[in-house]
Amino acid sequence: MAGGPGGAVANANPEADSYAHMETVLEALAVLGRLGSALDTVAQRVPGEIHALVETTLDEVEER
């Protein structure tokens, strides 16, 4: 497994370093020629995901 700073072995969970994980995902999508369509999909989903997050948060706050 690739080493981190000082040659340390990377964590077994690839999502532990979210920036490195996103970099790997984006690079893989680019190599596969799917980066554009993936970014379009993300752009389409963001408004709905944010709305759902806000609604859930508001519901949780009301319960307190």
Residue frames relative to the residue before (quaternion, step in Angstrom):
aa qw qx qy qz dx dy dz
M 1.0000 0.0000 0.0000 0.0000 0.00 0.00 0.00
A 0.5697 -0.6144 0.4182 0.3508 3.59 -1.03 0.70
G 0.4068 -0.7199 0.5136 0.2288 3.51 -1.05 0.77
G 0.4081 -0.6867 0.5464 0.2517 3.52 -1.22 0.51
P 0.7948 -0.2201 0.1899 0.5327 3.58 -1.13 -0.56
G 0.8258 0.1767 -0.1524 0.5135 3.55 -0.90 0.89
G 0.6052 -0.5951 0.3479 0.3981 3.58 1.22 0.32
A 0.3721 0.7360 -0.4910 0.2806 3.60 1.24 0.21
V 0.5051 -0.6387 0.4856 0.3179 3.56 -1.08 0.69
A 0.4919 -0.6704 0.4729 0.2914 3.56 -0.92 0.94
N 0.6156 -0.5472 0.4289 0.3711 3.53 -1.23 0.60
A 0.5553 -0.6261 0.4349 0.3325 3.59 -1.06 0.73
N 0.6668 0.4576 -0.2937 0.5096 3.61 1.19 -0.48
P 0.3453 -0.7745 0.4872 0.2088 3.63 -0.39 1.15
E 0.6635 0.5046 -0.3070 0.4592 3.58 1.20 -0.39
A 0.4284 0.7141 -0.4598 0.3084 3.59 1.26 0.00
D 0.7296 0.2353 -0.1612 0.6215 3.59 1.14 -0.65
S 0.2629 -0.8334 0.4616 0.1526 3.56 0.11 1.31
Y 0.6375 0.5268 -0.3454 0.4436 3.62 1.02 -0.67
A 0.6622 0.4824 -0.3033 0.4866 3.58 0.95 -0.85
H 0.6283 0.5361 -0.3334 0.4547 3.58 1.03 -0.77
M 0.6733 0.4821 -0.2958 0.4761 3.60 0.88 -0.91
E 0.6152 0.5409 -0.3471 0.4566 3.58 1.03 -0.73
T 0.6598 0.5051 -0.3006 0.4682 3.56 0.94 -0.90
V 0.6568 0.5066 -0.3121 0.4632 3.59 0.91 -0.89
L 0.6765 0.4930 -0.2971 0.4594 3.59 0.88 -0.93
E 0.6472 0.5073 -0.3220 0.4692 3.58 0.98 -0.80
A 0.6454 0.5145 -0.3221 0.4636 3.59 0.98 -0.81
L 0.6466 0.5103 -0.3177 0.4696 3.59 0.95 -0.85
A 0.6439 0.5202 -0.3231 0.4588 3.59 0.99 -0.81
V 0.6541 0.5104 -0.3126 0.4626 3.59 0.93 -0.89
L 0.7041 0.4552 -0.2539 0.4823 3.57 1.05 -0.79
G 0.4585 -0.6992 0.4347 0.3347 3.57 1.29 -0.12
R 0.5708 0.6123 -0.3608 0.4111 3.58 1.21 0.46
L 0.3671 0.7639 -0.4778 0.2311 3.60 1.23 0.07
G 0.6639 0.5227 -0.3117 0.4346 3.60 0.86 -0.92
S 0.7002 0.4553 -0.2818 0.4722 3.57 0.82 -0.94
A 0.6228 0.5335 -0.3440 0.4573 3.59 1.06 -0.68
L 0.6664 0.4862 -0.3057 0.4756 3.60 0.94 -0.83
D 0.6043 0.5379 -0.3536 0.4696 3.60 1.08 -0.64
T 0.6495 0.5177 -0.3087 0.4635 3.57 0.96 -0.88
V 0.6441 0.5103 -0.3188 0.4723 3.58 0.95 -0.87
A 0.6617 0.5162 -0.3063 0.4492 3.59 0.89 -0.92
Q 0.6580 0.5048 -0.3058 0.4677 3.59 1.06 -0.71
R 0.7278 0.4593 -0.2399 0.4492 3.57 1.01 -0.81
V 0.5396 0.6728 -0.4002 0.3098 3.60 1.07 -0.63
P 0.6709 0.4963 -0.3454 0.4292 3.67 0.71 -0.85
G 0.6762 0.4899 -0.2944 0.4649 3.60 0.92 -0.85
E 0.6481 0.5162 -0.3137 0.4637 3.57 1.01 -0.81
I 0.6558 0.4950 -0.3140 0.4757 3.59 0.96 -0.84
H 0.6284 0.5333 -0.3342 0.4571 3.59 0.97 -0.84
A 0.6678 0.4971 -0.2964 0.4681 3.58 0.89 -0.93
L 0.6403 0.5244 -0.3217 0.4600 3.59 0.99 -0.81
V 0.6661 0.4916 -0.3015 0.4730 3.59 0.92 -0.91
E 0.6492 0.5162 -0.3224 0.4563 3.60 0.92 -0.87
T 0.6607 0.5033 -0.3051 0.4659 3.59 0.91 -0.89
T 0.6523 0.5118 -0.3101 0.4652 3.57 0.98 -0.87
L 0.6500 0.5098 -0.3164 0.4664 3.59 0.93 -0.86
D 0.6436 0.5185 -0.3213 0.4623 3.60 0.97 -0.81
E 0.6631 0.5017 -0.3033 0.4654 3.57 0.97 -0.85
V 0.6422 0.5136 -0.3242 0.4677 3.58 1.02 -0.78
E 0.6440 0.5270 -0.3205 0.4526 3.60 0.98 -0.82
E 0.6447 0.5373 -0.3180 0.4411 3.60 1.08 -0.70
R 0.6387 0.5589 -0.3351 0.4092 3.61 1.11 -0.47
